[in-house]
Amino acid sequence: MSRIVARAIALCLLQPLWALAQSGETVRIAHIDPFSGPFANVGQNQLKSWQFIAERMAGTKNPAGVKFEIVGFDNKG
């Protein structure tokens, strides 16, 4: 069930970006989370999950031909 909810949220967040970007462009999305310190493993896991979703959205399901890239930034939490 949580996988379906995550996909629905990803579609809702990425859908408006398709309309704003030109075909063949790369849209970079910042992901700010702890990548060092005691919660580093949680932040890295979430970053990999969002990167996976971005790769899936850049495939054949993307009608505009836009590529998404998730960039991680460490908040040193």
PDB file with one MODEL, atoms N, CA, C and O in Angstrom:
MODEL        1
ATOM      1  N   MET A   1       0.816  -1.191   0.000  1.00  0.00           N
ATOM      2  CA  MET A   1       0.000   0.000   0.000  1.00  0.00           C
ATOM      3  C   MET A   1       0.862   1.259   0.000  1.00  0.00           C
ATOM      4  O   MET A   1       0.552   2.227  -0.694  1.00  0.00           O
ATOM      5  N   SER A   2       1.944   1.245   0.780  1.00  0.00           N
ATOM      6  CA  SER A   2       2.783   2.442   0.849  1.00  0.00           C
ATOM      7  C   SER A   2       3.488   2.714  -0.482  1.00  0.00           C
ATOM      8  O   SER A   2       3.791   3.863  -0.802  1.00  0.00           O
ATOM      9  N   ARG A   3       3.746   1.660  -1.253  1.00  0.00           N
ATOM     10  CA  ARG A   3       4.368   1.832  -2.565  1.00  0.00           C
ATOM     11  C   ARG A   3       3.428   2.576  -3.512  1.00  0.00           C
ATOM     12  O   ARG A   3       3.870   3.413  -4.299  1.00  0.00           O
ATOM     13  N   ILE A   4       2.153   2.275  -3.435  1.00  0.00           N
ATOM     14  CA  ILE A   4       1.168   2.948  -4.274  1.00  0.00           C
ATOM     15  C   ILE A   4       1.061   4.419  -3.875  1.00  0.00           C
ATOM     16  O   ILE A   4       0.973   5.297  -4.734  1.00  0.00           O
ATOM     17  N   VAL A   5       1.069   4.680  -2.578  1.00  0.00           N
ATOM     18  CA  VAL A   5       0.991   6.055  -2.095  1.00  0.00           C
ATOM     19  C   VAL A   5       2.224   6.837  -2.523  1.00  0.00           C
ATOM     20  O   VAL A   5       2.110   7.993  -2.931  1.00  0.00           O
ATOM     21  N   ALA A   6       3.412   6.221  -2.435  1.00  0.00           N
ATOM     22  CA  ALA A   6       4.649   6.895  -2.841  1.00  0.00           C
ATOM     23  C   ALA A   6       4.631   7.229  -4.327  1.00  0.00           C
ATOM     24  O   ALA A   6       5.063   8.312  -4.720  1.00  0.00           O
ATOM     25  N   ARG A   7       4.141   6.322  -5.151  1.00  0.00           N
ATOM     26  CA  ARG A   7       4.056   6.586  -6.586  1.00  0.00           C
ATOM     27  C   ARG A   7       3.062   7.701  -6.894  1.00  0.00           C
ATOM     28  O   ARG A   7       3.300   8.535  -7.767  1.00  0.00           O
ATOM     29  N   ALA A   8       1.948   7.706  -6.169  1.00  0.00           N
ATOM     30  CA  ALA A   8       0.948   8.750  -6.381  1.00  0.00           C
ATOM     31  C   ALA A   8       1.504  10.115  -6.000  1.00  0.00           C
ATOM     32  O   ALA A   8       1.271  11.103  -6.698  1.00  0.00           O
ATOM     33  N   ILE A   9       2.236  10.169  -4.899  1.00  0.00           N
ATOM     34  CA  ILE A   9       2.846  11.431  -4.481  1.00  0.00           C
ATOM     35  C   ILE A   9       3.882  11.873  -5.499  1.00  0.00           C
ATOM     36  O   ILE A   9       3.939  13.053  -5.846  1.00  0.00           O
ATOM     37  N   ALA A  10       4.695  10.954  -5.980  1.00  0.00           N
ATOM     38  CA  ALA A  10       5.715  11.295  -6.971  1.00  0.00           C
ATOM     39  C   ALA A  10       5.072  11.829  -8.248  1.00  0.00           C
ATOM     40  O   ALA A  10       5.561  12.799  -8.829  1.00  0.00           O
ATOM     41  N   LEU A  11       3.992  11.212  -8.684  1.00  0.00           N
ATOM     42  CA  LEU A  11       3.307  11.691  -9.881  1.00  0.00           C
ATOM     43  C   LEU A  11       2.745  13.093  -9.684  1.00  0.00           C
ATOM     44  O   LEU A  11       2.816  13.930 -10.584  1.00  0.00           O
ATOM     45  N   CYS A  12       2.187  13.344  -8.505  1.00  0.00           N
ATOM     46  CA  CYS A  12       1.622  14.668  -8.230  1.00  0.00           C
ATOM     47  C   CYS A  12       2.711  15.733  -8.175  1.00  0.00           C
ATOM     48  O   CYS A  12       2.496  16.864  -8.612  1.00  0.00           O
ATOM     49  N   LEU A  13       3.879  15.377  -7.640  1.00  0.00           N
ATOM     50  CA  LEU A  13       4.963  16.352  -7.530  1.00  0.00           C
ATOM     51  C   LEU A  13       5.654  16.595  -8.868  1.00  0.00           C
ATOM     52  O   LEU A  13       6.046  17.724  -9.161  1.00  0.00           O
ATOM     53  N   LEU A  14       5.807  15.568  -9.672  1.00  0.00           N
ATOM     54  CA  LEU A  14       6.552  15.696 -10.913  1.00  0.00           C
ATOM     55  C   LEU A  14       5.680  16.104 -12.096  1.00  0.00           C
ATOM     56  O   LEU A  14       6.204  16.581 -13.103  1.00  0.00           O
ATOM     57  N   GLN A  15       4.389  15.933 -12.000  1.00  0.00           N
ATOM     58  CA  GLN A  15       3.492  16.253 -13.113  1.00  0.00           C
ATOM     59  C   GLN A  15       3.591  17.707 -13.555  1.00  0.00           C
ATOM     60  O   GLN A  15       3.677  17.947 -14.759  1.00  0.00           O
ATOM     61  N   PRO A  16       3.583  18.712 -12.646  1.00  0.00           N
ATOM     62  CA  PRO A  16       3.673  20.105 -13.114  1.00  0.00           C
ATOM     63  C   PRO A  16       5.011  20.424 -13.779  1.00  0.00           C
ATOM     64  O   PRO A  16       5.090  21.331 -14.608  1.00  0.00           O
ATOM     65  N   LEU A  17       6.057  19.686 -13.422  1.00  0.00           N
ATOM     66  CA  LEU A  17       7.364  19.952 -14.014  1.00  0.00           C
ATOM     67  C   LEU A  17       7.402  19.559 -15.482  1.00  0.00           C
ATOM     68  O   LEU A  17       8.162  20.144 -16.253  1.00  0.00           O
ATOM     69  N   TRP A  18       6.589  18.570 -15.890  1.00  0.00           N
ATOM     70  CA  TRP A  18       6.546  18.182 -17.299  1.00  0.00           C
ATOM     71  C   TRP A  18       6.083  19.353 -18.157  1.00  0.00           C
ATOM     72  O   TRP A  18       6.591  19.564 -19.259  1.00  0.00           O
ATOM     73  N   ALA A  19       5.129  20.103 -17.653  1.00  0.00           N
ATOM     74  CA  ALA A  19       4.572  21.202 -18.436  1.00  0.00           C
ATOM     75  C   ALA A  19       5.545  22.371 -18.554  1.00  0.00           C
ATOM     76  O   ALA A  19       5.504  23.104 -19.543  1.00  0.00           O
ATOM     77  N   LEU A  20       6.416  22.558 -17.567  1.00  0.00           N
ATOM     78  CA  LEU A  20       7.325  23.698 -17.560  1.00  0.00           C
ATOM     79  C   LEU A  20       8.620  23.447 -18.322  1.00  0.00           C
ATOM     80  O   LEU A  20       9.223  24.393 -18.827  1.00  0.00           O
ATOM     81  N   ALA A  21       9.053  22.217 -18.416  1.00  0.00           N
ATOM     82  CA  ALA A  21      10.329  21.906 -19.047  1.00  0.00           C
ATOM     83  C   ALA A  21      10.136  21.585 -20.522  1.00  0.00           C
ATOM     84  O   ALA A  21       9.089  21.083 -20.929  1.00  0.00           O
ATOM     85  N   GLN A  22      11.152  21.879 -21.310  1.00  0.00           N
ATOM     86  CA  GLN A  22      11.133  21.571 -22.735  1.00  0.00           C
ATOM     87  C   GLN A  22      11.554  20.124 -22.947  1.00  0.00           C
ATOM     88  O   GLN A  22      12.207  19.533 -22.087  1.00  0.00           O
ATOM     89  N   SER A  23      11.192  19.564 -24.060  1.00  0.00           N
ATOM     90  CA  SER A  23      11.553  18.188 -24.378  1.00  0.00           C
ATOM     91  C   SER A  23      13.070  18.045 -24.451  1.00  0.00           C
ATOM     92  O   SER A  23      13.749  18.852 -25.085  1.00  0.00           O
ATOM     93  N   GLY A  24      13.585  17.025 -23.803  1.00  0.00           N
ATOM     94  CA  GLY A  24      15.014  16.761 -23.820  1.00  0.00           C
ATOM     95  C   GLY A  24      15.794  17.463 -22.729  1.00  0.00           C
ATOM     96  O   GLY A  24      17.000  17.245 -22.611  1.00  0.00           O
ATOM     97  N   GLU A  25      15.148  18.302 -21.922  1.00  0.00           N
ATOM     98  CA  GLU A  25      15.833  19.005 -20.844  1.00  0.00           C
ATOM     99  C   GLU A  25      15.944  18.122 -19.612  1.00  0.00           C
ATOM    100  O   GLU A  25      15.220  17.137 -19.460  1.00  0.00           O
ATOM    101  N   THR A  26      16.869  18.499 -18.734  1.00  0.00           N
ATOM    102  CA  THR A  26      17.029  17.821 -17.453  1.00  0.00           C
ATOM    103  C   THR A  26      16.547  18.745 -16.351  1.00  0.00           C
ATOM    104  O   THR A  26      17.012  19.879 -16.233  1.00  0.00           O
ATOM    105  N   VAL A  27      15.616  18.260 -15.545  1.00  0.00           N
ATOM    106  CA  VAL A  27      15.105  19.014 -14.402  1.00  0.00           C
ATOM    107  C   VAL A  27      15.797  18.480 -13.166  1.00  0.00           C
ATOM    108  O   VAL A  27      15.674  17.298 -12.843  1.00  0.00           O
ATOM    109  N   ARG A  28      16.532  19.350 -12.467  1.00  0.00           N
ATOM    110  CA  ARG A  28      17.238  18.949 -11.245  1.00  0.00           C
ATOM    111  C   ARG A  28      16.403  19.348 -10.038  1.00  0.00           C
ATOM    112  O   ARG A  28      15.960  20.490  -9.909  1.00  0.00           O
ATOM    113  N   ILE A  29      16.204  18.373  -9.160  1.00  0.00           N
ATOM    114  CA  ILE A  29      15.406  18.583  -7.957  1.00  0.00           C
ATOM    115  C   ILE A  29      16.308  18.359  -6.759  1.00  0.00           C
ATOM    116  O   ILE A  29      16.975  17.328  -6.668  1.00  0.00           O
ATOM    117  N   ALA A  30      16.337  19.315  -5.834  1.00  0.00           N
ATOM    118  CA  ALA A  30      17.180  19.220  -4.641  1.00  0.00           C
ATOM    119  C   ALA A  30      16.491  18.373  -3.582  1.00  0.00           C
ATOM    120  O   ALA A  30      15.287  18.493  -3.355  1.00  0.00           O
ATOM    121  N   HIS A  31      17.273  17.519  -2.940  1.00  0.00           N
ATOM    122  CA  HIS A  31      16.794  16.709  -1.822  1.00  0.00           C
ATOM    123  C   HIS A  31      17.729  16.996  -0.653  1.00  0.00           C
ATOM    124  O   HIS A  31      18.889  16.582  -0.667  1.00  0.00           O
ATOM    125  N   ILE A  32      17.228  17.704   0.358  1.00  0.00           N
ATOM    126  CA  ILE A  32      18.035  18.079   1.510  1.00  0.00           C
ATOM    127  C   ILE A  32      17.670  17.160   2.659  1.00  0.00           C
ATOM    128  O   ILE A  32      16.523  17.129   3.106  1.00  0.00           O
ATOM    129  N   ASP A  33      18.655  16.412   3.132  1.00  0.00           N
ATOM    130  CA  ASP A  33      18.458  15.428   4.181  1.00  0.00           C
ATOM    131  C   ASP A  33      19.811  15.170   4.837  1.00  0.00           C
ATOM    132  O   ASP A  33      20.838  15.549   4.274  1.00  0.00           O
ATOM    133  N   PRO A  34      19.843  14.536   6.011  1.00  0.00           N
ATOM    134  CA  PRO A  34      21.145  14.232   6.616  1.00  0.00           C
ATOM    135  C   PRO A  34      21.853  13.094   5.871  1.00  0.00           C
ATOM    136  O   PRO A  34      21.340  11.977   5.800  1.00  0.00           O
ATOM    137  N   PHE A  35      23.019  13.386   5.325  1.00  0.00           N
ATOM    138  CA  PHE A  35      23.828  12.360   4.665  1.00  0.00           C
ATOM    139  C   PHE A  35      25.090  12.067   5.456  1.00  0.00           C
ATOM    140  O   PHE A  35      25.932  11.280   5.024  1.00  0.00           O
ATOM    141  N   SER A  36      25.221  12.696   6.612  1.00  0.00           N
ATOM    142  CA  SER A  36      26.311  12.409   7.534  1.00  0.00           C
ATOM    143  C   SER A  36      25.725  12.468   8.943  1.00  0.00           C
ATOM    144  O   SER A  36      24.658  13.042   9.159  1.00  0.00           O
ATOM    145  N   GLY A  37      26.421  11.881   9.877  1.00  0.00           N
ATOM    146  CA  GLY A  37      25.937  11.880  11.251  1.00  0.00           C
ATOM    147  C   GLY A  37      25.100  10.645  11.561  1.00  0.00           C
ATOM    148  O   GLY A  37      25.137   9.661  10.823  1.00  0.00           O
ATOM    149  N   PRO A  38      24.345  10.702  12.656  1.00  0.00           N
ATOM    150  CA  PRO A  38      23.624   9.500  13.105  1.00  0.00           C
ATOM    151  C   PRO A  38      22.468   9.068  12.199  1.00  0.00           C
ATOM    152  O   PRO A  38      22.063   7.906  12.240  1.00  0.00           O
ATOM    153  N   PHE A  39      21.933   9.973  11.388  1.00  0.00           N
ATOM    154  CA  PHE A  39      20.809   9.626  10.518  1.00  0.00           C
ATOM    155  C   PHE A  39      21.214   9.533   9.051  1.00  0.00           C
ATOM    156  O   PHE A  39      20.369   9.661   8.164  1.00  0.00           O
ATOM    157  N   ALA A  40      22.492   9.314   8.794  1.00  0.00           N
ATOM    158  CA  ALA A  40      22.992   9.263   7.413  1.00  0.00           C
ATOM    159  C   ALA A  40      22.359   8.129   6.619  1.00  0.00           C
ATOM    160  O   ALA A  40      22.035   8.296   5.443  1.00  0.00           O
ATOM    161  N   ASN A  41      22.185   6.984   7.252  1.00  0.00           N
ATOM    162  CA  ASN A  41      21.624   5.848   6.511  1.00  0.00           C
ATOM    163  C   ASN A  41      20.180   6.113   6.077  1.00  0.00           C
ATOM    164  O   ASN A  41      19.760   5.648   5.018  1.00  0.00           O
ATOM    165  N   VAL A  42      19.423   6.850   6.881  1.00  0.00           N
ATOM    166  CA  VAL A  42      18.044   7.180   6.520  1.00  0.00           C
ATOM    167  C   VAL A  42      18.032   8.152   5.333  1.00  0.00           C
ATOM    168  O   VAL A  42      17.276   7.968   4.379  1.00  0.00           O
ATOM    169  N   GLY A  43      18.875   9.184   5.404  1.00  0.00           N
ATOM    170  CA  GLY A  43      18.937  10.167   4.326  1.00  0.00           C
ATOM    171  C   GLY A  43      19.391   9.557   3.012  1.00  0.00           C
ATOM    172  O   GLY A  43      18.842   9.871   1.955  1.00  0.00           O
ATOM    173  N   GLN A  44      20.398   8.680   3.074  1.00  0.00           N
ATOM    174  CA  GLN A  44      20.892   8.041   1.850  1.00  0.00           C
ATOM    175  C   GLN A  44      19.846   7.108   1.263  1.00  0.00           C
ATOM    176  O   GLN A  44      19.712   7.007   0.044  1.00  0.00           O
ATOM    177  N   ASN A  45      19.107   6.426   2.128  1.00  0.00           N
ATOM    178  CA  ASN A  45      18.051   5.532   1.638  1.00  0.00           C
ATOM    179  C   ASN A  45      16.946   6.330   0.946  1.00  0.00           C
ATOM    180  O   ASN A  45      16.450   5.921  -0.104  1.00  0.00           O
ATOM    181  N   GLN A  46      16.560   7.461   1.526  1.00  0.00           N
ATOM    182  CA  GLN A  46      15.521   8.278   0.909  1.00  0.00           C
ATOM    183  C   GLN A  46      16.000   8.872  -0.415  1.00  0.00           C
ATOM    184  O   GLN A  46      15.234   8.946  -1.377  1.00  0.00           O
ATOM    185  N   LEU A  47      17.264   9.295  -0.467  1.00  0.00           N
ATOM    186  CA  LEU A  47      17.808   9.831  -1.711  1.00  0.00           C
ATOM    187  C   LEU A  47      17.787   8.780  -2.810  1.00  0.00           C
ATOM    188  O   LEU A  47      17.401   9.073  -3.942  1.00  0.00           O
ATOM    189  N   LYS A  48      18.194   7.567  -2.490  1.00  0.00           N
ATOM    190  CA  LYS A  48      18.174   6.494  -3.483  1.00  0.00           C
ATOM    191  C   LYS A  48      16.750   6.176  -3.940  1.00  0.00           C
ATOM    192  O   LYS A  48      16.527   5.852  -5.107  1.00  0.00           O
ATOM    193  N   SER A  49      15.794   6.267  -3.026  1.00  0.00           N
ATOM    194  CA  SER A  49      14.399   6.014  -3.384  1.00  0.00           C
ATOM    195  C   SER A  49      13.882   7.069  -4.356  1.00  0.00           C
ATOM    196  O   SER A  49      13.226   6.733  -5.341  1.00  0.00           O
ATOM    197  N   TRP A  50      14.172   8.341  -4.087  1.00  0.00           N
ATOM    198  CA  TRP A  50      13.728   9.412  -4.984  1.00  0.00           C
ATOM    199  C   TRP A  50      14.447   9.336  -6.321  1.00  0.00           C
ATOM    200  O   TRP A  50      13.852   9.626  -7.359  1.00  0.00           O
ATOM    201  N   GLN A  51      15.727   8.949  -6.311  1.00  0.00           N
ATOM    202  CA  GLN A  51      16.461   8.792  -7.572  1.00  0.00           C
ATOM    203  C   GLN A  51      15.858   7.659  -8.395  1.00  0.00           C
ATOM    204  O   GLN A  51      15.780   7.753  -9.620  1.00  0.00           O
ATOM    205  N   PHE A  52      15.435   6.600  -7.732  1.00  0.00           N
ATOM    206  CA  PHE A  52      14.787   5.492  -8.427  1.00  0.00           C
ATOM    207  C   PHE A  52      13.486   5.955  -9.085  1.00  0.00           C
ATOM    208  O   PHE A  52      13.210   5.615 -10.236  1.00  0.00           O
ATOM    209  N   ILE A  53      12.693   6.730  -8.350  1.00  0.00           N
ATOM    210  CA  ILE A  53      11.436   7.237  -8.900  1.00  0.00           C
ATOM    211  C   ILE A  53      11.712   8.155 -10.083  1.00  0.00           C
ATOM    212  O   ILE A  53      11.004   8.104 -11.089  1.00  0.00           O
ATOM    213  N   ALA A  54      12.742   8.997  -9.967  1.00  0.00           N
ATOM    214  CA  ALA A  54      13.078   9.908 -11.070  1.00  0.00           C
ATOM    215  C   ALA A  54      13.505   9.138 -12.316  1.00  0.00           C
ATOM    216  O   ALA A  54      13.165   9.531 -13.433  1.00  0.00           O
ATOM    217  N   GLU A  55      14.243   8.052 -12.135  1.00  0.00           N
ATOM    218  CA  GLU A  55      14.646   7.230 -13.277  1.00  0.00           C
ATOM    219  C   GLU A  55      13.436   6.579 -13.931  1.00  0.00           C
ATOM    220  O   GLU A  55      13.365   6.487 -15.156  1.00  0.00           O
ATOM    221  N   ARG A  56      12.490   6.131 -13.122  1.00  0.00           N
ATOM    222  CA  ARG A  56      11.284   5.514 -13.662  1.00  0.00           C
ATOM    223  C   ARG A  56      10.445   6.528 -14.429  1.00  0.00           C
ATOM    224  O   ARG A  56       9.859   6.201 -15.461  1.00  0.00           O
ATOM    225  N   MET A  57      10.387   7.765 -13.925  1.00  0.00           N
ATOM    226  CA  MET A  57       9.589   8.803 -14.573  1.00  0.00           C
ATOM    227  C   MET A  57      10.239   9.294 -15.862  1.00  0.00           C
ATOM    228  O   MET A  57       9.557   9.873 -16.708  1.00  0.00           O
ATOM    229  N   ALA A  58      11.518   9.079 -16.028  1.00  0.00           N
ATOM    230  CA  ALA A  58      12.207   9.531 -17.232  1.00  0.00           C
ATOM    231  C   ALA A  58      12.078   8.528 -18.373  1.00  0.00           C
ATOM    232  O   ALA A  58      12.555   8.784 -19.479  1.00  0.00           O
ATOM    233  N   GLY A  59      11.457   7.422 -18.122  1.00  0.00           N
ATOM    234  CA  GLY A  59      11.337   6.386 -19.143  1.00  0.00           C
ATOM    235  C   GLY A  59      10.186   6.637 -20.095  1.00  0.00           C
ATOM    236  O   GLY A  59       9.914   7.779 -20.466  1.00  0.00           O
ATOM    237  N   THR A  60       9.526   5.593 -20.482  1.00  0.00           N
ATOM    238  CA  THR A  60       8.461   5.674 -21.478  1.00  0.00           C
ATOM    239  C   THR A  60       7.192   6.323 -20.932  1.00  0.00           C
ATOM    240  O   THR A  60       6.325   6.728 -21.706  1.00  0.00           O
ATOM    241  N   LYS A  61       7.072   6.426 -19.602  1.00  0.00           N
ATOM    242  CA  LYS A  61       5.872   7.016 -19.012  1.00  0.00           C
ATOM    243  C   LYS A  61       5.908   8.539 -19.050  1.00  0.00           C
ATOM    244  O   LYS A  61       4.941   9.193 -18.657  1.00  0.00           O
ATOM    245  N   ASN A  62       7.006   9.103 -19.516  1.00  0.00           N
ATOM    246  CA  ASN A  62       7.156  10.557 -19.547  1.00  0.00           C
ATOM    247  C   ASN A  62       6.778  11.073 -20.929  1.00  0.00           C
ATOM    248  O   ASN A  62       7.556  10.919 -21.871  1.00  0.00           O
ATOM    249  N   PRO A  63       5.611  11.677 -21.072  1.00  0.00           N
ATOM    250  CA  PRO A  63       5.162  12.098 -22.407  1.00  0.00           C
ATOM    251  C   PRO A  63       5.942  13.276 -22.979  1.00  0.00           C
ATOM    252  O   PRO A  63       5.952  13.471 -24.194  1.00  0.00           O
ATOM    253  N   ALA A  64       6.599  14.070 -22.123  1.00  0.00           N
ATOM    254  CA  ALA A  64       7.288  15.271 -22.604  1.00  0.00           C
ATOM    255  C   ALA A  64       8.746  15.017 -22.953  1.00  0.00           C
ATOM    256  O   ALA A  64       9.384  15.885 -23.549  1.00  0.00           O
ATOM    257  N   GLY A  65       9.294  13.865 -22.605  1.00  0.00           N
ATOM    258  CA  GLY A  65      10.691  13.577 -22.886  1.00  0.00           C
ATOM    259  C   GLY A  65      11.655  14.319 -21.982  1.00  0.00           C
ATOM    260  O   GLY A  65      12.789  14.594 -22.374  1.00  0.00           O
ATOM    261  N   VAL A  66      11.214  14.648 -20.770  1.00  0.00           N
ATOM    262  CA  VAL A  66      12.037  15.375 -19.811  1.00  0.00           C
ATOM    263  C   VAL A  66      12.727  14.380 -18.886  1.00  0.00           C
ATOM    264  O   VAL A  66      12.115  13.408 -18.444  1.00  0.00           O
ATOM    265  N   LYS A  67      14.009  14.626 -18.593  1.00  0.00           N
ATOM    266  CA  LYS A  67      14.764  13.769 -17.680  1.00  0.00           C
ATOM    267  C   LYS A  67      14.826  14.449 -16.318  1.00  0.00           C
ATOM    268  O   LYS A  67      15.095  15.647 -16.231  1.00  0.00           O
ATOM    269  N   PHE A  68      14.579  13.689 -15.255  1.00  0.00           N
ATOM    270  CA  PHE A  68      14.635  14.216 -13.896  1.00  0.00           C
ATOM    271  C   PHE A  68      15.895  13.726 -13.205  1.00  0.00           C
ATOM    272  O   PHE A  68      16.294  12.573 -13.365  1.00  0.00           O
ATOM    273  N   GLU A  69      16.515  14.604 -12.440  1.00  0.00           N
ATOM    274  CA  GLU A  69      17.719  14.265 -11.682  1.00  0.00           C
ATOM    275  C   GLU A  69      17.533  14.772 -10.259  1.00  0.00           C
ATOM    276  O   GLU A  69      17.260  15.954 -10.046  1.00  0.00           O
ATOM    277  N   ILE A  70      17.682  13.874  -9.280  1.00  0.00           N
ATOM    278  CA  ILE A  70      17.570  14.233  -7.873  1.00  0.00           C
ATOM    279  C   ILE A  70      18.989  14.442  -7.341  1.00  0.00           C
ATOM    280  O   ILE A  70      19.827  13.544  -7.417  1.00  0.00           O
ATOM    281  N   VAL A  71      19.249  15.635  -6.802  1.00  0.00           N
ATOM    282  CA  VAL A  71      20.564  15.988  -6.281  1.00  0.00           C
ATOM    283  C   VAL A  71      20.464  16.088  -4.764  1.00  0.00           C
ATOM    284  O   VAL A  71      19.621  16.820  -4.245  1.00  0.00           O
ATOM    285  N   GLY A  72      21.313  15.362  -4.053  1.00  0.00           N
ATOM    286  CA  GLY A  72      21.280  15.355  -2.605  1.00  0.00           C
ATOM    287  C   GLY A  72      22.189  16.403  -1.987  1.00  0.00           C
ATOM    288  O   GLY A  72      23.321  16.603  -2.426  1.00  0.00           O
ATOM    289  N   PHE A  73      21.670  17.075  -0.951  1.00  0.00           N
ATOM    290  CA  PHE A  73      22.452  18.039  -0.189  1.00  0.00           C
ATOM    291  C   PHE A  73      22.376  17.651   1.279  1.00  0.00           C
ATOM    292  O   PHE A  73      21.300  17.341   1.790  1.00  0.00           O
ATOM    293  N   ASP A  74      23.514  17.669   1.952  1.00  0.00           N
ATOM    294  CA  ASP A  74      23.616  17.256   3.343  1.00  0.00           C
ATOM    295  C   ASP A  74      23.243  18.423   4.259  1.00  0.00           C
ATOM    296  O   ASP A  74      23.822  19.505   4.166  1.00  0.00           O
ATOM    297  N   ASN A  75      22.262  18.190   5.153  1.00  0.00           N
ATOM    298  CA  ASN A  75      21.926  19.222   6.124  1.00  0.00           C
ATOM    299  C   ASN A  75      22.659  19.014   7.445  1.00  0.00           C
ATOM    300  O   ASN A  75      22.422  19.731   8.417  1.00  0.00           O
ATOM    301  N   LYS A  76      23.554  18.023   7.470  1.00  0.00           N
ATOM    302  CA  LYS A  76      24.411  17.729   8.615  1.00  0.00           C
ATOM    303  C   LYS A  76      23.598  17.532   9.898  1.00  0.00           C
ATOM    304  O   LYS A  76      23.976  17.990  10.977  1.00  0.00           O
ATOM    305  N   GLY A  77      22.477  16.838   9.741  1.00  0.00           N
ATOM    306  CA  GLY A  77      21.630  16.576  10.904  1.00  0.00           C
ATOM    307  C   GLY A  77      22.167  15.450  11.676  1.00  0.00           C
ATOM    308  O   GLY A  77      21.593  15.073  12.698  1.00  0.00           O
TER     309      GLY A  77
ENDMDL
END
